[in-house]
Amino acid sequence: MIVTIVTPTLNARTFLRECIESVRMNESKDIQIEHVIVDGGSVDGTVELAASYGLRVLKGKDRGIFDAINKGSFDSSGELLGFLGADDIMLKGAPEQIVRAYRKNNRRWVVGGIRWIDEHGRSLGDLAAPPRWMTSRMHACLYWNPIMHMATYFSREFFTALGGFNIDYKDAGDFEMSARALSQEPYERIAVPIACFRRTGKNNSVVNFERASHEVRSVCDTFGPKSNLECAFWRNLFKAFFNFRNPRWLAIKLLGSIRVRIGLQETSYY
């Protein structure tokens, strides 16, 4: 089986080598990995670094990160499509777990957990994938996306049927895509982390917080319930679920909140 990994880049050389090598170490005789780089005009050597690994690089202007991911996805050959940020990492053994889950119950998409890391690669705790019974209605109530795009894989057929990411969403396109996919059918869940999400303070939704918040509200209005009471119920239920399932993540999140209150850092976790 061929698994395609699409990585959008723009002046992403700093962490790209680690990303590429994490994918490369997961190649096996049974699973061929096609790693496609989609570059929006880097001038820092990103393209040259990717080319030095023999990777295919698609170059040209795009309308944002989700447009770039669409271009790489539709111009690739994998039966399964995944997306890895240039500063993210694929964990060892991830492809085998992804393919096994994909074949288990003939689901058309697979969602795994992630490991938060800081800019130095230090663990900030794991975040388990949401339960299989989560619906689009429930998901929209959370106001953030626990279906992490770097740990989500779509069959090519399902991705095409969905029309890819909605490129009108510049920051919350993964939230909207997850809600839209959930409205069609549930995913197969991988209990353990399969990728690392690097928090640098320069992540798209952080840099463009106001725009991202507006897009999140749009997703909630489209897919969520009209009742504020129902919305609060699902939001608190899932908050309890994630806190219970991810104790280290909870501890670090609480510590971060304390540090924010006393002025030692600027941002905290979800």
Secondary structure, DSSP 8 states (H G I E B T S, - for coil): -EEEEEEEESS-HHHHHHHHHHHHTT--SS-EEEEEEEES---SSHHHHHHHTT-EEEES--SSHHHHHHHHHHTS--SEEEE--TT-EE-TTHHHHHHHHHHHS--SEEEEEEEEE-TT--EEEEE----TT--HHHHHTTSS--S-GGGEEEEHHHHHHHTS--TT-SSSHHHHHHHHHHTT---EEEEEEEEEEE--S--HHHHTHHHHHHHHHHHHHHHS-S-HHHHHHHHHHHHHHHHHH-HHHHHHHHHHHHHHHTTS-S----
